[in-house]
């Protein structure tokens, strides 16, 4: 700290009113404490802090206005003020009547021989909010990093365990970038020797032409029909399929070579396909739950058991999925109604409640599978709680409505503005519920907590039925 060279000549003699104005203008909060540590006067530099703190501090010990863990800092500040002209900055935290905590940084100075001390404070709410956002962003990045590492580990494990030959090929050059161990066994080469070589290689002329046509079709259209290919030396026959991958503006071809016995037909499926598919679902990072037609769980993967805080699948089997959803009796009914009507549901937002009280924001997508007279449903539940800035953007109608409302202030009585605002909000909520439930009024009534008759009355009142019929009715000439 660098002091003034000659404060008497520069500043003159400041009276109490001038000093008070100077302190009020430079500090967010200024407190005068007597020699007993009791607050004798207080001034706020902004209305925000004035609304958070009350004048009840006056007459109370200053130590009683901070959290217990902040009292050592405050005691050290007052002790330093007894010996030094001005103290170092020290941070304390004040509780408010609303239950929130506000961090404030203080520097104190003795006023005279009577032992009074004036403390100047800076409001650190903005800095604390930025620090919390930084911590949240760092934690989200760390979770994403470990999630990607886990996905990569599962990919590598699946890539090595699969019994079919899998090749990743650079699309422009058609050279092998990566190959799994099974490809070396089926092609008669070590996987390390396959990498870097052109593909196709070692097939007969017709097979080479068919594979080149397959790869050209995938590069052009993204997909193509599978082709048969035969090795030139061993005569081993394969069913070759390919798909296009794009990573950072670089195109790759994922090629699968499925060995085919000589007497196999084109419609024969690989015997391990179903088991591999089930293993992938079991290890998926999203929750996968299969229920019967009544919503009772038939099977669930480990991710769902972790979020639901259930130890084993046996504990969840036979229970209704509604038990763990955030709005019991509403969410599952809405999902079931839409699945029976449309067959699929996408991105249904709700919460998943664990057995021990944890709550997770989730999105649910689901599909109905017809299996004779006994349908069952598959639910895919994704944890979206880690997303930052997940609040939905307002529709264009909402800013116009708010702008029109504020323009009418002063020209229309407040009671009428409140009534119109309530009607508008009620109409928007009903429209959102109908959209969420696919125009299923019974499900919308459950979602809004209304009786069906009340919902029908409100729909007719706001003309929502008329608007829907006009939107769907054919033009009359």
VMD Tcl script that draws the C-alpha trace (Angstrom):
set ca {
  {0.00 0.00 0.00}
  {1.33 3.47 -0.93}
  {0.02 6.37 1.29}
  {-0.51 10.02 0.36}
  {2.67 12.12 0.55}
  {0.98 15.02 2.35}
  {-2.65 14.23 3.26}
  {-3.20 17.46 5.24}
  {-2.25 19.63 2.31}
  {-3.99 17.44 -0.30}
  {-7.23 16.68 1.51}
  {-7.47 19.45 4.04}
  {-9.50 18.87 7.17}
  {-12.44 16.51 6.50}
  {-15.46 16.97 8.71}
  {-17.64 14.04 9.82}
  {-20.27 14.53 7.09}
  {-17.65 14.56 4.31}
  {-15.89 11.51 5.73}
  {-19.23 9.66 5.98}
  {-20.09 10.45 2.35}
  {-16.63 9.30 1.27}
  {-16.95 6.01 3.16}
  {-20.50 5.36 1.92}
  {-19.44 5.96 -1.68}
  {-16.37 3.71 -1.62}
  {-17.57 0.74 0.46}
  {-20.41 -1.71 -0.14}
  {-20.97 -1.83 3.62}
  {-19.44 0.28 6.40}
  {-19.78 -0.61 10.08}
  {-18.76 1.37 13.17}
  {-17.89 -0.83 16.17}
  {-17.35 0.51 19.69}
  {-14.60 -0.59 22.06}
  {-16.81 -3.47 23.30}
  {-17.17 -4.96 19.79}
  {-20.82 -3.84 19.48}
  {-22.18 -2.38 16.24}
  {-23.03 1.29 16.84}
  {-23.76 2.44 13.27}
  {-23.97 0.96 9.77}
  {-24.19 2.28 6.20}
  {-24.79 0.48 2.89}
  {-23.40 1.46 -0.48}
  {-26.16 -0.35 -2.42}
  {-29.82 -1.23 -1.98}
  {-29.09 -4.91 -2.58}
  {-27.18 -5.37 0.66}
  {-29.60 -3.11 2.51}
  {-32.45 -5.46 1.60}
  {-30.44 -8.54 2.60}
  {-29.29 -7.21 6.00}
  {-31.45 -5.41 8.53}
  {-30.77 -2.55 10.93}
  {-31.15 -5.04 13.78}
  {-27.34 -5.35 13.73}
  {-27.11 -2.05 15.64}
  {-26.69 -2.83 19.30}
  {-25.54 -6.41 18.69}
  {-21.98 -7.78 18.95}
  {-20.38 -7.79 15.53}
  {-19.27 -11.41 16.08}
  {-22.96 -12.43 16.29}
  {-23.62 -11.26 12.71}
  {-21.29 -13.80 11.03}
  {-21.24 -17.57 10.71}
  {-19.37 -19.46 13.47}
  {-16.55 -20.47 11.13}
  {-15.94 -16.78 10.24}
  {-15.56 -15.57 13.84}
  {-11.77 -16.29 14.09}
  {-11.18 -14.03 11.05}
  {-13.30 -11.28 12.58}
  {-11.53 -11.54 15.93}
  {-8.16 -11.35 14.16}
  {-9.34 -8.27 12.25}
  {-10.38 -6.45 15.45}
  {-7.16 -7.44 17.21}
  {-5.09 -6.13 14.30}
  {-7.01 -2.84 14.33}
  {-5.87 -2.20 17.93}
  {-2.21 -2.03 16.88}
  {-2.14 -0.98 13.21}
  {-3.51 2.13 11.59}
  {-5.29 0.05 8.97}
  {-5.62 -3.74 8.70}
  {-5.26 -6.27 5.93}
  {-8.33 -7.54 4.07}
  {-10.09 -10.45 5.76}
  {-13.12 -12.37 4.47}
  {-16.14 -13.36 6.58}
  {-19.59 -14.71 5.74}
  {-22.87 -13.18 6.92}
  {-26.14 -15.18 7.04}
  {-29.30 -13.45 5.79}
  {-32.95 -13.72 6.73}
  {-33.66 -15.64 3.50}
  {-31.27 -18.41 4.48}
  {-28.51 -17.51 2.00}
  {-24.91 -16.64 2.91}
  {-23.13 -13.51 1.64}
  {-19.29 -13.34 1.67}
  {-17.86 -9.91 2.53}
  {-14.21 -8.80 2.64}
  {-13.38 -6.25 5.37}
  {-10.58 -3.85 6.20}
  {-10.75 -2.00 9.55}
  {-9.28 1.24 10.99}
  {-9.35 2.80 14.45}
  {-11.21 6.12 14.68}
  {-9.68 7.61 17.81}
  {-8.67 7.12 21.38}
  {-12.11 5.90 22.46}
  {-11.45 2.50 20.89}
  {-14.05 2.75 18.09}
  {-13.30 0.98 14.84}
  {-14.74 1.52 11.35}
  {-14.80 -1.53 9.03}
  {-15.12 -1.11 5.26}
  {-16.52 -4.12 3.39}
  {-16.62 -5.35 -0.20}
  {-19.47 -7.58 -1.38}
  {-17.97 -10.76 -2.86}
  {-21.25 -12.29 -4.11}
  {-20.34 -11.74 -7.77}
  {-16.89 -13.26 -7.36}
  {-18.32 -16.19 -5.39}
  {-20.90 -16.81 -8.14}
  {-18.18 -16.78 -10.82}
  {-16.03 -19.13 -8.74}
  {-18.97 -21.51 -8.31}
  {-19.65 -21.46 -12.06}
  {-15.97 -22.21 -12.70}
  {-16.05 -25.12 -10.24}
  {-19.25 -26.47 -11.83}
  {-17.71 -26.20 -15.30}
  {-14.51 -27.94 -14.17}
  {-16.48 -30.74 -12.53}
  {-18.62 -31.16 -15.65}
  {-15.50 -31.34 -17.82}
  {-13.94 -33.86 -15.46}
  {-17.06 -36.00 -15.48}
  {-17.14 -35.83 -19.29}
  {-13.48 -36.77 -19.45}
  {-13.93 -39.86 -17.29}
  {-17.12 -40.77 -19.12}
  {-15.25 -40.62 -22.41}
  {-12.44 -42.69 -20.96}
  {-14.93 -45.31 -19.82}
  {-16.64 -45.32 -23.23}
  {-13.26 -45.70 -24.93}
  {-12.37 -48.58 -22.60}
  {-15.65 -50.34 -23.38}
  {-15.09 -49.73 -27.09}
  {-11.59 -51.20 -26.94}
  {-12.80 -54.21 -24.99}
  {-15.70 -54.83 -27.38}
  {-13.38 -54.26 -30.36}
  {-11.03 -56.97 -29.09}
  {-13.64 -59.50 -27.94}
  {-15.82 -59.53 -31.06}
  {-15.29 -62.68 -33.13}
  {-15.87 -60.98 -36.49}
  {-13.17 -59.11 -38.40}
  {-13.56 -55.34 -37.90}
  {-11.46 -52.94 -39.96}
  {-11.38 -49.13 -39.76}
  {-10.31 -47.76 -43.13}
  {-9.33 -44.24 -44.17}
  {-12.00 -43.31 -46.72}
  {-9.88 -41.27 -49.21}
  {-6.94 -43.71 -49.40}
  {-8.74 -46.98 -48.50}
  {-5.85 -48.00 -46.24}
  {-6.45 -49.87 -42.99}
  {-6.11 -47.57 -39.95}
  {-7.07 -50.07 -37.24}
  {-7.91 -53.78 -37.08}
  {-9.07 -56.04 -34.28}
  {-7.34 -59.36 -33.42}
  {-10.08 -61.40 -35.10}
  {-9.31 -59.76 -38.45}
  {-5.76 -61.09 -38.35}
  {-6.95 -64.61 -37.62}
  {-9.61 -64.61 -40.36}
  {-7.41 -62.94 -42.96}
  {-4.35 -65.05 -42.14}
  {-2.19 -62.09 -41.09}
  {-1.13 -60.53 -37.79}
  {-3.25 -57.43 -36.99}
  {-0.13 -55.23 -36.94}
  {0.68 -56.30 -40.51}
  {-2.85 -55.56 -41.71}
  {-2.65 -51.92 -40.55}
  {-1.42 -49.58 -43.28}
  {-2.15 -51.94 -46.17}
  {-4.69 -51.15 -48.88}
  {-8.14 -52.72 -48.72}
  {-9.39 -54.91 -50.32}
  {-6.35 -57.13 -50.72}
  {-6.11 -60.89 -51.08}
  {-9.65 -61.42 -52.50}
  {-10.49 -62.83 -55.91}
  {-11.25 -60.45 -58.79}
  {-15.05 -60.56 -58.49}
  {-14.89 -60.05 -54.71}
  {-12.47 -57.14 -55.07}
  {-14.79 -55.45 -57.55}
  {-17.82 -56.05 -55.29}
  {-16.02 -54.66 -52.22}
  {-14.85 -51.57 -54.11}
  {-18.41 -50.99 -55.26}
  {-19.63 -51.38 -51.67}
  {-17.11 -48.83 -50.36}
  {-17.89 -46.37 -53.16}
  {-21.61 -46.62 -52.41}
  {-21.04 -46.02 -48.69}
  {-18.85 -42.97 -49.38}
  {-21.49 -41.51 -51.71}
  {-24.75 -42.38 -49.92}
  {-23.68 -43.36 -46.40}
  {-24.91 -46.95 -46.80}
  {-24.96 -49.83 -49.27}
  {-26.12 -53.44 -49.39}
  {-23.83 -56.14 -48.02}
  {-21.76 -58.13 -50.51}
  {-20.14 -61.56 -50.53}
  {-16.37 -61.90 -50.88}
  {-13.97 -64.84 -51.12}
  {-10.29 -64.99 -50.20}
  {-8.05 -65.92 -53.09}
  {-5.80 -68.35 -51.18}
  {-8.05 -70.16 -48.68}
  {-11.38 -69.75 -50.44}
  {-12.94 -68.55 -47.15}
  {-16.19 -66.69 -47.87}
  {-17.24 -63.55 -46.01}
  {-20.28 -61.32 -45.86}
  {-18.86 -57.78 -46.07}
  {-20.76 -54.79 -44.69}
  {-19.61 -51.18 -44.26}
  {-20.73 -47.88 -42.74}
  {-19.39 -44.33 -42.82}
  {-17.83 -42.59 -39.79}
  {-16.92 -38.90 -39.57}
  {-14.52 -37.52 -36.97}
  {-13.32 -33.90 -37.08}
  {-13.92 -33.53 -40.84}
  {-12.14 -36.84 -41.54}
  {-14.09 -39.75 -43.04}
  {-13.52 -43.38 -42.12}
  {-15.14 -46.61 -43.24}
  {-16.08 -49.23 -40.66}
  {-15.91 -52.60 -42.45}
  {-17.14 -55.86 -40.95}
  {-16.20 -59.26 -42.37}
  {-18.52 -62.05 -41.17}
  {-17.25 -65.54 -42.03}
  {-19.83 -67.69 -43.78}
  {-19.80 -71.51 -43.89}
  {-20.06 -73.01 -47.35}
  {-23.63 -74.28 -46.79}
  {-24.94 -71.18 -45.02}
  {-27.82 -69.20 -46.47}
  {-28.01 -65.44 -46.66}
  {-30.72 -65.26 -44.00}
  {-28.76 -67.08 -41.26}
  {-27.87 -64.83 -38.33}
  {-24.64 -65.12 -36.37}
  {-25.27 -67.20 -33.19}
  {-23.53 -64.66 -30.89}
  {-25.29 -61.55 -32.19}
  {-28.04 -61.55 -29.56}
  {-25.68 -62.15 -26.64}
  {-23.33 -59.37 -27.76}
  {-26.26 -57.01 -28.18}
  {-27.47 -57.76 -24.66}
  {-23.98 -57.22 -23.22}
  {-23.80 -53.80 -24.86}
  {-27.18 -52.80 -23.37}
  {-26.13 -54.04 -19.94}
  {-22.95 -51.91 -20.03}
  {-24.58 -48.85 -21.63}
  {-23.90 -45.52 -19.85}
  {-27.64 -44.68 -20.04}
  {-30.37 -46.48 -18.11}
  {-32.17 -49.24 -20.06}
  {-35.39 -50.59 -18.52}
  {-37.86 -53.07 -20.04}
  {-41.36 -53.26 -18.54}
  {-44.53 -55.19 -19.21}
  {-47.78 -53.62 -20.39}
  {-48.56 -52.42 -16.84}
  {-45.22 -50.65 -16.37}
  {-43.71 -53.31 -14.07}
  {-40.01 -53.86 -14.54}
  {-38.94 -57.05 -16.31}
  {-35.24 -56.22 -16.53}
  {-32.96 -53.21 -15.96}
  {-29.28 -52.56 -16.56}
  {-26.70 -51.58 -13.96}
  {-26.85 -47.85 -14.73}
  {-30.53 -47.72 -13.74}
  {-29.82 -49.67 -10.55}
  {-27.13 -47.12 -9.62}
  {-29.40 -44.09 -10.16}
  {-32.33 -45.79 -8.41}
  {-29.99 -46.78 -5.56}
  {-31.05 -50.41 -5.78}
  {-28.50 -53.10 -4.92}
  {-29.63 -55.90 -7.25}
  {-31.87 -56.28 -10.28}
  {-34.01 -58.75 -8.31}
  {-35.10 -55.92 -5.98}
  {-36.34 -53.85 -8.93}
  {-37.93 -56.71 -10.90}
  {-41.71 -56.75 -10.58}
  {-41.85 -53.20 -9.19}
  {-43.59 -50.42 -11.09}
  {-41.26 -47.96 -12.82}
  {-43.54 -45.25 -11.42}
  {-41.96 -45.89 -8.00}
  {-38.75 -44.08 -9.03}
  {-40.17 -41.33 -11.25}
  {-40.45 -37.79 -9.92}
  {-44.23 -37.40 -10.29}
  {-45.80 -40.69 -9.13}
  {-49.08 -41.49 -10.80}
  {-48.54 -38.92 -13.57}
  {-45.28 -39.47 -15.50}
  {-45.73 -43.20 -16.15}
  {-49.39 -42.76 -17.13}
  {-48.43 -40.05 -19.64}
  {-45.63 -42.21 -21.06}
  {-47.84 -45.31 -21.33}
  {-50.68 -43.39 -22.99}
  {-48.33 -41.96 -25.63}
  {-46.63 -45.32 -26.20}
  {-49.96 -47.07 -26.78}
  {-51.08 -44.29 -29.13}
  {-47.88 -43.44 -31.04}
  {-45.50 -46.32 -30.34}
  {-42.57 -44.07 -29.33}
  {-41.80 -41.20 -26.95}
  {-38.76 -38.96 -27.23}
  {-37.03 -36.67 -24.69}
  {-39.67 -36.72 -21.95}
  {-38.21 -34.57 -19.12}
  {-38.70 -35.64 -15.50}
  {-36.68 -36.66 -12.43}
  {-35.51 -40.05 -11.15}
  {-35.65 -40.46 -7.36}
  {-33.32 -42.91 -5.64}
  {-34.23 -45.12 -2.72}
  {-32.15 -42.97 -0.33}
  {-33.46 -39.57 -1.40}
  {-31.18 -38.58 -4.28}
  {-32.85 -36.83 -7.23}
  {-31.53 -36.81 -10.80}
  {-32.79 -34.77 -13.76}
  {-33.40 -37.22 -16.63}
  {-34.79 -37.43 -20.17}
  {-36.77 -40.52 -21.14}
  {-37.18 -41.98 -24.62}
  {-39.25 -45.12 -24.99}
  {-40.60 -47.56 -27.56}
  {-43.47 -50.05 -27.53}
  {-42.77 -53.58 -28.80}
  {-45.69 -55.72 -29.92}
  {-45.25 -59.34 -28.94}
  {-48.53 -60.98 -29.83}
  {-51.16 -60.07 -27.27}
  {-48.59 -59.13 -24.59}
  {-46.75 -55.91 -25.51}
  {-43.76 -54.67 -23.56}
  {-42.01 -51.33 -23.39}
  {-38.37 -50.31 -23.52}
  {-37.30 -47.14 -21.68}
  {-34.00 -45.35 -22.28}
  {-33.29 -42.93 -19.44}
  {-30.45 -40.39 -19.73}
  {-29.00 -38.38 -16.84}
  {-29.03 -34.71 -17.90}
  {-28.30 -33.19 -14.50}
  {-24.68 -32.40 -15.40}
  {-25.64 -30.14 -18.31}
  {-24.87 -26.45 -17.90}
  {-27.37 -23.85 -18.98}
  {-30.12 -26.42 -19.48}
  {-32.99 -23.96 -19.17}
  {-35.11 -23.91 -22.33}
  {-35.02 -20.81 -24.45}
  {-38.22 -18.76 -24.37}
  {-40.50 -18.97 -27.37}
  {-40.90 -15.86 -29.55}
  {-44.42 -15.44 -28.16}
  {-43.23 -15.02 -24.58}
  {-41.02 -11.90 -25.03}
  {-43.80 -10.19 -27.04}
  {-46.32 -10.97 -24.31}
  {-44.02 -9.63 -21.59}
  {-43.23 -6.52 -23.63}
  {-46.93 -5.82 -24.23}
  {-47.60 -6.31 -20.52}
  {-44.98 -3.79 -19.41}
  {-46.16 -1.24 -21.99}
  {-49.64 -1.27 -20.40}
  {-48.36 -0.44 -16.93}
  {-49.85 2.90 -15.89}
  {-52.69 2.71 -18.42}
  {-54.49 -0.32 -17.02}
  {-55.19 -1.03 -13.33}
  {-52.86 -3.52 -11.66}
  {-55.74 -5.86 -10.79}
  {-56.68 -6.20 -14.46}
  {-53.04 -6.75 -15.51}
  {-52.66 -9.52 -12.91}
  {-55.88 -11.21 -14.08}
  {-54.81 -11.09 -17.75}
  {-51.31 -12.37 -16.87}
  {-52.79 -15.26 -14.91}
  {-55.04 -16.19 -17.83}
  {-52.13 -16.06 -20.27}
  {-49.87 -18.20 -18.07}
  {-52.70 -20.70 -17.53}
  {-53.30 -20.96 -21.29}
  {-49.58 -21.47 -22.01}
  {-49.35 -24.22 -19.36}
  {-52.38 -26.03 -20.81}
  {-50.94 -25.81 -24.34}
  {-47.57 -27.12 -23.09}
  {-49.26 -30.03 -21.30}
  {-51.27 -30.93 -24.40}
  {-48.12 -30.77 -26.53}
  {-46.19 -32.90 -24.04}
  {-48.91 -35.56 -23.92}
  {-49.61 -35.59 -27.66}
  {-53.06 -33.91 -27.25}
  {-54.16 -36.58 -24.78}
  {-56.50 -34.58 -22.55}
  {-56.79 -37.20 -19.82}
  {-53.00 -37.37 -19.45}
  {-52.72 -33.57 -19.63}
  {-55.23 -33.22 -16.80}
  {-53.16 -35.58 -14.63}
  {-49.98 -33.69 -15.52}
  {-51.55 -30.36 -14.49}
  {-53.24 -31.74 -11.38}
  {-56.73 -30.87 -12.65}
  {-59.87 -32.87 -13.06}
  {-60.83 -33.68 -16.64}
  {-63.97 -31.55 -16.41}
  {-61.96 -28.53 -15.19}
  {-59.47 -28.98 -18.02}
  {-62.27 -29.21 -20.63}
  {-63.82 -26.01 -19.27}
  {-60.51 -24.14 -19.45}
  {-59.79 -25.44 -22.97}
  {-63.17 -24.16 -24.16}
  {-62.66 -20.89 -22.28}
  {-59.35 -20.10 -23.98}
  {-60.44 -21.39 -27.39}
  {-57.66 -23.96 -27.57}
  {-60.05 -26.50 -29.14}
  {-61.07 -24.03 -31.81}
  {-57.46 -23.19 -32.60}
  {-56.56 -26.88 -32.94}
  {-59.52 -27.60 -35.19}
  {-58.76 -24.59 -37.41}
  {-55.13 -25.73 -37.73}
  {-56.12 -29.22 -38.82}
  {-59.32 -28.54 -40.80}
  {-59.08 -28.63 -44.63}
  {-59.49 -25.40 -46.59}
  {-62.98 -24.65 -47.70}
  {-63.58 -22.91 -50.98}
}
mol new
graphics top color blue
foreach p $ca { graphics top sphere $p radius 0.5 }
foreach p [lrange $ca 0 end-1] q [lrange $ca 1 end] { graphics top cylinder $p $q radius 0.2 }
display resetview
